[in-house]
Amino acid sequence: MSLGDLFRISEFKNTIQRSKLEIIQLQETIDDMKKQEDIKLSLQQMKPVKLEKLINTKEKALDELDEQIDSANEKRINVLSEIKKQSDTLNEIKADISDLSPDLEMSSYGLYQPQYDFSNSLGYKSELQEIRDQQKVSH
């Protein structure tokens, strides 16, 4: 060491002191940055939790839609069954109408299909008289 260096000792001490302060400030900055990095990391770690919640929400929505589809299918089956029943009834009525159609056509011309085996109107008249007499006796 030279004699000139002895006079600069206070200057060196000041430089060392400033460097120590600068090191402390840098260390604090590093600590702050680590904390921020930890916060960022924890936020990134939270994303899977949010995603899991979103997935659960979507799965619940899908389950509800599945239930609605099942319900709609059941209603559809019931409606189809009812349509089948009504269609069968309609076909029966159409068959009955087609059976009666010739009779209606004949009756429009004044003709009818005889239901009794009487050869003339006197047979009808005498049978009606007997029925009336029986009704009088029973009342």
C-alpha positions in Angstrom: 0.0 0.0 0.0 1.2 3.4 -0.8 0.9 6.5 1.2 -1.6 7.9 -1.2 -3.8 4.9 -0.5 -3.9 5.7 3.2 -5.5 9.1 2.5 -8.0 7.4 0.3 -9.1 5.0 3.0 -12.1 7.1 4.0 -13.1 7.2 0.3 -12.8 3.4 0.1 -14.9 3.1 3.3 -17.6 5.3 1.8 -17.6 3.2 -1.4 -17.8 0.0 0.6 -20.7 1.5 2.6 -22.5 2.5 -0.6 -21.9 -0.9 -2.0 -23.3 -2.6 1.1 -26.4 -0.4 0.9 -26.8 -1.2 -2.8 -26.4 -4.9 -2.0 -29.1 -4.6 0.6 -31.4 -2.8 -1.8 -30.7 -5.4 -4.5 -31.4 -8.2 -2.0 -34.7 -6.6 -1.1 -35.6 -6.3 -4.8 -34.7 -10.0 -5.3 -36.9 -10.9 -2.4 -39.8 -8.9 -3.8 -39.4 -10.5 -7.2 -39.3 -14.0 -5.6 -42.6 -13.1 -3.8 -44.1 -11.9 -7.0 -42.9 -15.1 -8.7 -44.4 -17.2 -6.0 -47.7 -15.3 -6.4 -47.6 -15.9 -10.1 -46.9 -19.6 -9.6 -49.7 -19.9 -7.1 -52.0 -18.2 -9.7 -50.9 -20.7 -12.3 -51.5 -23.5 -9.9 -55.0 -22.1 -9.3 -55.9 -22.4 -12.9 -56.3 -26.2 -12.7 -58.7 -25.7 -9.8 -60.7 -23.2 -11.9 -60.6 -25.6 -14.8 -61.8 -28.4 -12.6 -64.7 -26.3 -11.4 -65.6 -25.4 -14.9 -65.4 -29.0 -16.0 -67.7 -30.0 -13.1 -70.2 -27.3 -14.0 -70.2 -28.4 -17.6 -70.6 -32.1 -16.6 -73.7 -31.1 -14.5 -75.1 -29.2 -17.4 -74.6 -32.3 -19.6 -76.3 -34.5 -17.0 -79.3 -32.2 -17.0 -79.4 -32.2 -20.8 -79.2 -36.1 -20.7 -82.2 -36.1 -18.3 -84.1 -33.8 -20.5 -83.4 -35.9 -23.6 -84.5 -39.1 -21.7 -87.7 -37.3 -20.6 -88.4 -36.1 -24.1 -87.8 -39.6 -25.5 -90.3 -41.0 -22.9 -92.9 -38.4 -23.9 -92.2 -39.2 -27.6 -92.8 -42.9 -27.0 -96.0 -42.2 -25.1 -97.2 -39.9 -27.9 -96.3 -42.5 -30.6 -98.2 -45.1 -28.6 -101.2 -42.8 -28.3 -101.0 -42.1 -32.0 -100.9 -45.8 -32.8 -104.0 -46.4 -30.6 -105.9 -43.5 -32.3 -104.8 -44.8 -35.7 -106.1 -48.3 -34.9 -109.4 -46.8 -33.7 -109.7 -44.7 -36.9 -109.0 -47.8 -39.0 -111.8 -49.6 -37.2 -114.2 -46.8 -37.7 -113.3 -46.6 -41.4 -113.9 -50.3 -41.7 -117.3 -49.9 -40.1 -118.2 -47.0 -42.4 -117.1 -48.9 -45.5 -119.4 -51.8 -44.3 -122.3 -49.5 -43.9 -121.7 -47.4 -47.0 -123.6 -49.8 -49.4 -126.6 -49.8 -47.0 -126.6 -46.0 -47.0 -126.4 -45.8 -50.7 -129.3 -48.3 -51.1 -131.4 -46.5 -48.5 -131.0 -43.2 -50.4 -132.9 -44.9 -53.3 -135.6 -46.1 -50.9 -134.4 -49.7 -50.7 -133.5 -51.5 -47.5 -132.1 -54.8 -46.4 -134.8 -56.9 -44.7 -134.0 -57.9 -41.2 -136.9 -60.2 -40.6 -138.2 -63.2 -42.5 -141.7 -62.0 -43.2 -142.9 -62.4 -46.7 -145.3 -59.5 -46.7 -146.5 -56.6 -44.5 -149.3 -58.6 -43.0 -146.7 -60.7 -41.2 -145.1 -57.6 -39.7 -148.4 -56.2 -38.7 -149.5 -59.3 -36.8 -146.1 -59.6 -35.1 -146.2 -56.0 -34.0 -149.7 -56.6 -32.6 -148.5 -59.6 -30.5 -145.6 -57.6 -29.1 -147.9 -54.7 -28.1 -150.4 -57.1 -26.4 -147.5 -58.6 -24.4 -146.4 -55.2 -23.3 -149.9 -54.3 -22.2 -150.1 -57.5 -20.1 -146.8 -57.0 -18.5 -147.6 -53.4 -17.4 
